[in-house]
Amino acid sequence: MPQPHRPTRPALPARSARPSQRAPRPGGPAGSRAGGYRPADRPRWGVRLAAGLSALVLGSGALGHAVMTGLDTGIQRVDPFKDMKNRPQAGHGVNFLLVGTDGRDKITAEEKREYRLGGAPCHCTDTVMLVHLSADRARASVVSLPRDSFVELPAHVDGSSGKPHGAHPVKLNAAYAEGGPQLTVRTVENMTRVKIDHYLEVDFTSFMKTVDAMGGVEICTAKTMKDPNTGLDLLPGTHRLSGGQALQYVRSRHVDGASDLGRMQRQQRFIAALIKQATGGGVLLNPVKFKQVSSTLLGSVRADRGFGSEQMLALGQAMRDFTPSSSEFASVPVGNPSFPVKGIGSTVKWDEGKAAKLFQALRDDRPLSPAPAPGKPVRRQPAVPVDVPPGQVRVQVENGTRIDGLGTRVDSALRATGFDTTRAPGNGASREVKRTVITYDPRWDRSARTVSTALPGSEMRAVRGQGRTVVVIAGADYRKVVAVRAEDPYQGEFGVVTGDQVVCGGS
C-alpha cells in the first residue's frame, strides 16, 4: 500500500551556533601578571579562541557553505531507493545504512602486500551497520548487522545477469552481490522495519584515506591481537593506527574464537574512537580540517542523491557537542550463531523477540542503553581496559608493611574499582615489603594481570596450586588503585555499550 504523502523535511537540520554565555575574566590573560601573561594560559586561551572562531564559521550558514563549496562533485551517486514500495513508516531522527564493501580491486599492489589484501574481490558487503541519529541530535545509536545473518531476499532482478529471482534465503552480505545497494536497503528494511533515510557505501580505499585524513585513530587493547590473515599484530597498550593498520583492525576475524561477532565489537570500538577523534581532536572545530576530512570522505564514497556537502555540514554542526558518551553501540541479538541452511552453510539466526524490541527502540527514537538507577550517579572516570572484568576476580589483601590500616585501605580501593575482595584483609608473613606483590595460580594468570593493571608497578609471582583467589601483598610503595574496566563490557539485554566505555582512557 502506498504511504501517505508527508512533507519533505531537511535531512539534517542545522542548529544555530550558540554564543558563549561565559563572561571573560577581568583583566584577561594579558593582565594576569605584570610584564605579560602566564605561559600556562596560552594553550587554554588559544583553544578557546580557535573553538569560538571555528564554531562561528561552521555555525554560520553563509560561511559554512562557503567552506564546503564544491565537495559534491566528487561523490559517486547511487539510487538505493528507486521504485521502492511498501516501505516502513518514517520515525523520528535520521537513519543511515552504512555499508563497507570488499573493494580490494582499487588497492595498489604495495598496499595489497602490506595489508594482506590478496585474492579476488567478492563484490559483497564486508560490514553492514544501521546508524540512527536522534531527532535532538544528542545521540548516535549504531547497530551492527552480522554479514552472515540468515535473511530471506525479496523477489528481485539480479544486478549482474539481469535474471529475475524469486524470494530465497541467503546470507545478508549476498544481497549486495545479487542486487547492489537497492536490494541491500530493501532487505534491511524488510528485516528491521526501520526506514532508511541515507545510504553510505565505503570501500577499503576510502576507509584508509579518511582515517589518514583524520591523522589516524587511537585504539587501546588489553591483550595481544594477532591475525595472520590480515597481518594485524598489536601488543597490549595504546596504538595510533594509520588507515592501512585501521583496515587490518576492523577486518580481523581470527584474533579470538568470536570470529565475526568479535570483529563487530572491534568495529564498534573503532567507530567510538573515530567519534572521539573527530569531536575531541579538533576536526569538527577546525574548518580547514573539517573540509579536508569531508572532501576525502565524500570524494571516495558512494551515497544516495540526498546526501552531500550540505548534509555533511549539518552533520558536523549537529555533532559539535558530542562526546564519546553520546554514542551507543549494539549488535543484533543472536539466537543461533551457527544456524545451518541447506546450500548456504552456517548462518547467524537473530533472536526475533529481542531484535524486534531493539529496532522498535530505534523507530521510537529511544536510547538503547539502560537508564541509570534512580539516584545513582553515572560514573564517567577514566579507566584502563583489561581482559578479565574486575568483578570476576577474587582478591585477598595482606598488609606487608607496618603501616596501620594499609590492608584495609587497599581492600576498600580495589572493591570500589569493582574487584570481588574478601573484605577481610590480614597481615603478611613479612612486614618489610617495599614493592607490592601479586601472587597467583598460573591457571588464573589473566585475572592476575587485571589486578596488576589496577596496581601499576607491582610485582607478579606465580604460585602453583594457590587457586582462583589472587593475593595482593601491599608494600610501602602503594599509592593508589587505578580504575579498570572490562574491554568488552556487557550492558542490558541488547549488550549495549556507550562510546566512553570502549575508547582509550574513558570519556
N, C-alpha and C positions, 0 to 999 in steps of 0.2 A: 504494500500500500504506500503510495507517495506520501512523504512527510508534508505537513502544513508549512506554508511559507513563513519564514522568520526573517526579520530584518537582519541584514548583514552587520556584524559587529567587528570592530577592529580586532585583528588577531592578538595583538599585544599592546593594549593602550598604555601610552607613556604616562608616568606620574610626573607631575611638575616638580622641579627642583625646589627643595625646602631651604630657605635661607637659615643660616645658623642663628639660634637664639641665645648663644653664649656670648656674653659681653666680653670685650677684650680686657685683659688685666691692666690695672693702672700702670702707666709708665711704659708698658710694652717691653719687649725684650731688650731694646737699646737702653732703657732706663734702669735696668736691673742693677748695674754697678757703674761706678764712675770709670770712665775710660772704655766703655763698651759693654757688650752682653757676654753672658757666660757661654763657653763653648758647648756645654751640655744642652743649652737651649736651641742650638742651631738645627739639629735634626728634627726636633719636635715641631718647631715653627715652620721649617721647610716642608715637612709632610703636610701640616695643616694648610699651608698656603697652596701647595700643589693640589691637594684634595679639593679645596674650595674652588680653585680655578677650573679643575677638570670637571667637577660636578656641574659648574656653571656651563661649560662648553657642551657636555653631554646632555645636560638637562634643558638647554635652550633648543627649541625646535629648529630655528634657522641655522645656528652654528652647528648643531648636531648633525643636521642633514648635509651641511657643507663638508663636515669631516668624513661622512660616509658616501659622498657622491662618487658614482662610477663603479661601485663594487658589484652591482647587479650583473654587469656584462660578462663576468667570468663564470656565473653559475650555470651548471648543466641542468636543464629543466626536464622534469618528468611529469606525467599527469596520472597520479595513482588513483584519482577519484573519478576518472572518466566513466560515464554511463552507469555509475553505481546506484543501485536502487535498494529500497528497504533497509536503509542504514539505521544504526541506533540513534535514538534521540540525543541531541546535544545537551550536555550538562553544564555545570559551572566550571570556570577555569579553561585552560588550554591543554590539549593533549598532543604530544609529538610521538610519532613512531620513529625510533632511531634504529637504523639497520646498519650493521657492519658487514661488508661483503668481502669475499675472498678475491681481492683484485691483484694478485701477485703478478699478473701479466704486465703491470705498469712499473714493476720494481726493476731497478738496474741489476745487472749481473753481480756487481760487487755487493750490493745490499742483500741479494739472494744468498750469497755465500756467507756473509757475516751474520745474518739473522735467520739462517736455516729456512729459507722460503723456497726451496726447490719443489719440483713437481708441477703438474698442470693445475691451473685454477679450476675450481669446481663450479663457478658461476652460481653460487648459492650464498645464503646468509650465514655468516660466522657468528653473529651476535644479533639478538632482537631484544629491544628494550622499549617499554612503554613509559614515557616521561610525562607527568602531569604537573603543570604549573598552576598553583591555586589562584582563584579569582582575585584575591587581595595581594597577589604577587609576593607573599611572605614565605611560601613553602614550595619545594620541588619534591615530588614523590617519584621514585624510579623503581619500576618493576621489571625484573629480568624474566624473559620467557625462554626456557631451555630450548636450544635449537633442535634437540631430539624429541621434542614434545609430540605425542600422538595427536594428530589432527585429522579431520575429515575435510578434504579440499572441496569447495563448491564446484559445480559444473563450470567449465571454462574452455577456452581455446588455448592450446599450447603455444607459448610465445616463440618457440624455435621452429616447430614443424608446421604450425597452423592447423594442427589436427584437433578436433573437438574432443573433450574428455568429459565423462560424467563424473559425479561426485565419487571420490575414492580416498581411502586412508593413506597417509604418508607421514613422514617426519616434518616438523614445521619448516626446517630450512629448505625443503624441496619446493615449497610454494613459490619462492623466488625463481628457482631453476625452471619451473614449468610456466609461470605466468608473470614474472617480474614484479615490480612494485605494486601494480594494481591487485594482483592475486594475493600478494602478501598482506596488503591492507585489508582486503575482503576477508581473508582467513582470520586475521587477528580480531577484526571487528565481530565476526561471527562467533569466535570463541569467548570473547570478553564482554561483548555488548557495550563497549566503550567506543564512542565516536572519535575517530582520528581527525585532528584539525590540520596537522602539518606532517610532512614526510621528509626525513633527512637520511641520506644514504652516504656512508663514509667507507672508503676502501683503505687498504693498507697504506697507500701513498699519502692520502690526505690526512690520515691519522698521524703519521710520523711528522709531516710538515707542520701540522697545528701544534703538536707538543713542542717541537723545536722553536716555533714562533713564540711560545709562551716562556721560553727559557728553561724547558724541562719541568718535570714534576717530581716532587719529593714523596718517596714511598718508604715505609719502615716495616720490617718483618722481624718476628721473634724467633724464627728458625731459618735454617739454610733452605734456600729454594733452588733446586737444580732440575732442569728438564732437558735431557739430551735431544729431544725432538725439536725444540725451539732454540736451544743454546742458552736459555736462561740460567744464570749462575750467580745467586745473591747470597752473601753471608748474612747472619743476623745483624741487624742495625738499620741505620737510615741511609738511603741512597737517593741521589737526584738522577732520574732516568732521562736520557735523551729520547727522541722519537723512536729510534730503532729499538732501544732497550725497553721502552714502554710497550712496544708492539709484542716483544717477547713475553713480557709480564702478563699482558691481558690475553695472550693466545695459549699460554701453557696449560696443558691438561694433565700432565704426568708428574706434577710436583708432589702429590699425595694420592691417597686412594679415592678422593672425592670426585675425580675426573671432571666432567663438565660442570657439575654443581659447585665444586671448589673453584673452578675457573670463573664462574659467575660472581662469586664472592670477591675474588680479586679484581674483577672488572668494576664492581660497585665501589670497592675501596679506592680504585684508581680515579673514578669519577668524583668521589668525595674529595680526593687530593687535588683534582683539577679545579673543582669549585673553590677550594681553599686558596689555590694559587691565583685564580682569577680575581677573587674578591679581596684577598689579603696581600697579593703580590704586586698590586698597582696596575693590573691590566685594565680593570674597569674604571679606574680613576686617572688614567693617562690616555688622552685622546689619540695621541700618536701610536701608542702601544695597542690600544683597542682597535684602531683601524688596521694596524699590521696583522693582528691575530684574526680579525674579522675577514680581511682580504684573503688571508691564507686559507681560512676555513671555507668561505663562500666560493673561492676560486677553485676548490678541489673537491666539492661535494656535489651530489645530485639532490635537488629539492623540488617540492611542488611549486607551482607558479605563484602561490600566495605567500611564499617566504622569501624575503630578500633583505636588502640593506636596511630598509625601513623597520622591518620586524626585528632585525639584529640590533638596531639601535634601541628599540623599545625594550628588547630583552636585556640589554646591558643596563638600561635605566632601571628596570624592574629589579635587577639583581644587585644594585649598588649597596643595599643594606643587608645583603645575605652574609651569613657566617656559615661555617660547616654544620652547625646545628639546624640550619634552615633546610637542609636536605635530608631525606629519609630513603632507605633502600630496602627492598624486599624481593624475594623470588617467589614465583607462583608456588603455592603449597603443593607438594608432590604426594600422591597416594601410592604409586608404584614406580620406582626408578628404573625397573627393568621389565616393562610390560611387553611380552612377546607378540609380534604381529606377523602372520604368515606373509612371506615375500618381502618383508621390510626389515625384520630383525627385532632387536631390543629397542623399545621406545620408552619415553618418560610419560607416565599417565598422571594427570593432575588429580588432586583431591577436589572433586567437583564442588562439594559443600563449602570448603574453606576458600577455594578460588572465587566462588560466587560472592562471598562476603567481601573479599579483597577488592574485586572490581566494582562492587556496589559502593564501597568507600570512595573510590576514585570518581565514580559518577556523581556522588553526593558532595564531592569536594571536601571530604573529611580527612584528617591526618590518619596515617596507617599505624604510627607508633602509639603505644598506650599512653594515656594521660598519667602524670604522676599522682600518687596517692594524695588525698586531701590533706593539706597542712604539711606535707613532706617536701622540703626544698629540693630542687633539681640540682644534682651535683655536676659541676662542669669543670672540675680541676684537671689540669694536665695529668696524663697518666702514660706510663710506658707499656707498650703491648707485650704480652707474654703468651707462651704456648698453652699453658695449663691455667684455667681460671683460678684465682686465689681461693675461691670458695670451695674448691675441690682438694685443697692442700691442708692436711692436718699438721699442726705445728706445736711442738713443746719448747718453751723458752726456759733457758737456765741463765743465771747471773754468774758470769765468770770473773767478776771483779768484787771489790769491797765497797762499791758504791751502793748505798742503801736504796732499795726500791727500783734499781735498774731493770731487773727482770720483769717487774710489773709494768713499767713504762713501755718496754719493748713489746710485751704481750698485748697491751692495750693498743699500741700503734699498729701492730700487724693485724689485729682484729678489726680495727677501724678501716683498714685498707681492704678488708674482705676475707682475710685468711681465717681458717677454722682452727683457732688456737684452743688449747686445753683450758685456758683461764686459770691454770694452777702453776705459775712459774716457780721454779725451785732454784737451788744454789748448785753451781757446777762443782766438779771434783777439784778443780783448781780455781783460786780466786785471784790469779795473777795474769789472766788472759788479756793481752793487749789488742789483738786483732780479732774481731768477731768471727766465729767459726760456725759453719753449717755442716752437720753430719747427716748422711742419708744412705739408704739402701740403694745400690746401683739399679735395682728394678724400678725405682721411683726417681730416676735422675732428672726427668723433665719437670717434676714437681719441685725438686730441689733448685733447679735453675730459675723457676718462678720466684722462689724465696730469695735467691741470690740477687735477682734483679731488684727486688724491694730493699735489699741491704747492700748497696754498692760498696765495693772494697772488701767484702767479707771473703773468707777462705772456705772452699768446699772440700770436704773429706768424705770419701766413700767408706761405708761400714757395712760389710755384708751381713745379712741377717737382721738388720735393725728394724725392718718392717716399713709400713707405709708412712709412719709419722716422721716428719723431718724435725731434727733437733737444732735449735739456734742457741749457741753459747755466746751471750752478749759480752763483747770485750770493751776495753777502755776507749776504743776508737769510735764507739757508737755515737752517732749524731741524730739521725732521723730515719724514718721509713719512707721510701719513695713510693708514691701511688702507682699501682699497676692495674692493668685490665686485660681481659681475655682478648686475643687478637680477633677472634670471630665471635663476638657476644651474641646471645640469642635473646630476643625480647618478644613477648606476646605470641599469639597464635600464628601470626604470619612471619615470625622470625625477622622482624623489622629492626634495623639499626639506623641511628642517625649519623650524619657525617662526622660530628665531633667525636664519636666513639671509635672511628676507624682510621682517622688521619693521624699523622705523627704529632705527638705532643699534646693531643686533646684540642680544645677549642681555643 
